[in-house]
Amino acid sequence: MNNYTIKDWEFSLFFNTDKGLFNCNPLQTISLKRLIEIYNSPYLKEKSKELIEASKPRQQIIKAQLPYFTYSGVYSYRNNESILSYNSSLLPLDIDGLSIEEAIKVQKTLSQQQGVVMSIISPRGMGVKALIYLGCDIEVSNHYQTLEGNIENIAIHLNIEEFTHKIDAGQFKLCQPFFIGFNTKHFFNENAIPTDWIIKNIPKKEVDLTPPKLRGAIGTKLIYAPGERKVIIPSRMRNLEQRRIYAYFNNVVSNLEDLFSSYSEGERHSNIWRVGGIASSLFYATHLKNEFKDRLFSAVVRMYGSEKEAKRVRAIKTFEDIWGNAQPKYNKIIEQIINECSINLNHLNND
């Protein structure tokens, strides 16, 4: 179900002080009005004050005690496939890496724009989050591609063009958590009217299911130049279905390796949870599990420079916990590969 207007918008609220970001089970469904009440709650004010005053090592602990919600809609579980209702006219913004003065400027500018429902400064004063009521609907299947491809257009229309490069495209991911923390500089408008501008829909890119080009013989470890990945191609990948499934996982893991290498110090630990999605789908290809686990383990270690440092900050423990606790989950793309290959096989058998 699509939720087109502000009054229709609903969100899943997630709150578990022990698990923090790793909690994927929603607590309840809330409205915009309830979201504003939570934002102004004594608990959020107190925790946000603790976050401001905390030392750097404790900041992640306190952040885990903050609630978060899924701006895009309501979920039975926090993954893209479990969305129950979709806020098709809602644009989220997360602008990071600002100075305190820049954050004040951005928050004030956004608060004056048509369509802005929420504009808040982060507790520590160096980021701005916003919710915007669009004058158009975004297709759920093209959600991330459309928003990410329109960043410059969005910044121009919101009069924050000089901060285009500070807009975090990661917030556009469909089930991305939207953390909230209290700051006295905030703005809410439950009666906002939609923007008088629209953003262009961008068709979803097709996943490249073509097996990767390799150097060397199948079944051997391929040696790459410095900076390139080492990829092991299982010799038992004999049919089209197996090759396409391998290509899919190789692509997803490669993207996550690149993502891990791009994180700043403060983003590393809180993003290790991303390996869980891959682990949850590998029941389709258990023979590939060790290979891709090894690659992701190495990617996590590289974030910290050495295995010793990764152990010291408990990144390896977090990785092993998330990987080990991942539960099998339906994967639409892999199911499509299996179905397509089955159909082709049936055609061959019937000819």
Secondary structure, DSSP 8 states (H G I E B T S, - for coil): -B--STTT-EEEEE--TTTGGG--S--EEEEHHHHHHHHTSHHHHHHHHHHHHS-HHHHHHHHTTS-EEETTEEESSSSGGGEEEE-TTEEEEEE-S--HHHHHHHHHHHHTSTTEEEEEE-TTSS-EEEEEE-SS---GGGHHHHHHHTHHHHHHHTT-GGGGGGB-GGGGSTT-EEE----SSEEE-TT----S-------------S----SS-TTSB----TTS---B--TT--SHHHHHHHHHHHHHHHHHHHHHHH--GGGSGGGGGGHHHHHHHGGGGGGGHHHHHHHHHHHHHHHHSSHHHHHHTTHHHHHHHHHHH------HHHHHHHHHHHHHHHHHHH-
